[in-house]
Amino acid sequence: MDNGQTKRIGIIGVVIKDREKTGPRVNELLSQYARIIVARMGLPYKKRVNVISLIVEADTNEIGALTGKLGMLPNVQVKSMLV
């Protein structure tokens, strides 16, 4: 989507506390936003949580839409940083 805004590079950290319940929905959202995801790394730390690190390139509206939708899921925490 090109709405005239400048594309930015961002890092998004996603922490999933209950993969069984929330994991499929997280993957569904990431698939919907695949066009802005440059790289993805997952760490299944089974004792506590699962962590996904994303590198994204998009305008702030698109990045905000993805992080907002992820953050609304139960048992999911999201933090982002843009440069």
C-alpha positions as CSV (number, residue, x, y, z in Angstrom):
1,M,0.0,0.0,0.0
2,D,1.5,3.3,-1.1
3,N,-0.3,6.2,0.7
4,G,2.4,8.7,0.3
5,Q,4.0,8.0,3.6
6,T,7.7,7.2,4.0
7,K,8.6,3.6,4.5
8,R,10.5,2.9,7.7
9,I,12.5,0.0,9.0
10,G,11.2,-1.5,12.3
11,I,11.8,-4.3,14.7
12,I,8.8,-5.9,16.3
13,G,9.1,-8.3,19.3
14,V,6.2,-10.6,19.9
15,V,5.9,-12.7,23.1
16,I,3.3,-15.4,23.1
17,K,2.4,-16.9,26.5
18,D,0.0,-19.6,25.3
19,R,1.0,-20.9,21.9
20,E,-1.6,-23.6,21.8
21,K,-4.5,-21.1,22.0
22,T,-3.0,-18.0,20.4
23,G,-0.3,-19.3,18.0
24,P,-2.5,-20.0,15.0
25,R,-4.0,-16.5,15.1
26,V,-0.6,-14.9,15.4
27,N,0.6,-16.9,12.3
28,E,-2.6,-15.9,10.5
29,L,-1.9,-12.2,11.1
30,L,1.7,-12.5,10.1
31,S,0.7,-14.2,6.9
32,Q,-1.7,-11.3,6.2
33,Y,1.1,-8.8,6.6
34,A,3.8,-10.9,4.9
35,R,4.4,-8.2,2.3
36,I,5.9,-5.9,5.0
37,I,7.9,-8.6,6.8
38,V,11.6,-8.6,5.7
39,A,12.8,-11.3,8.2
40,R,11.3,-13.4,10.9
41,M,12.9,-15.5,13.7
42,G,11.1,-17.6,16.2
43,L,12.3,-18.9,19.5
44,P,10.2,-21.6,21.1
45,Y,11.2,-21.3,24.8
46,K,8.9,-24.1,25.9
47,K,9.4,-23.6,29.6
48,R,7.9,-20.1,29.6
49,V,7.0,-18.4,26.4
50,N,7.5,-18.3,22.6
51,V,9.3,-15.3,21.1
52,I,9.0,-14.0,17.5
53,S,11.3,-11.3,16.2
54,L,10.3,-9.5,13.0
55,I,12.1,-7.0,10.8
56,V,9.6,-5.0,8.9
57,E,9.6,-2.2,6.2
58,A,6.4,-0.2,5.8
59,D,4.9,3.1,6.7
60,T,3.9,3.8,10.3
61,N,0.2,3.1,9.6
62,E,0.9,-0.4,8.3
63,I,3.3,-1.2,11.1
64,G,0.9,0.2,13.7
65,A,-2.0,-1.9,12.2
66,L,0.0,-5.1,12.6
67,T,1.3,-4.4,16.1
68,G,-2.2,-3.2,17.2
69,K,-3.9,-6.4,16.0
70,L,-1.2,-8.6,17.5
71,G,-1.4,-6.7,20.8
72,M,-5.1,-7.3,21.0
73,L,-4.7,-11.0,21.1
74,P,-5.0,-12.7,24.5
75,N,-1.6,-13.9,26.0
76,V,0.4,-11.8,23.5
77,Q,2.7,-8.9,24.2
78,V,4.1,-6.7,21.5
79,K,6.9,-4.1,21.4
80,S,8.2,-2.2,18.4
81,M,10.9,0.2,17.5
82,L,11.2,2.2,14.3
83,V,14.2,3.9,12.7
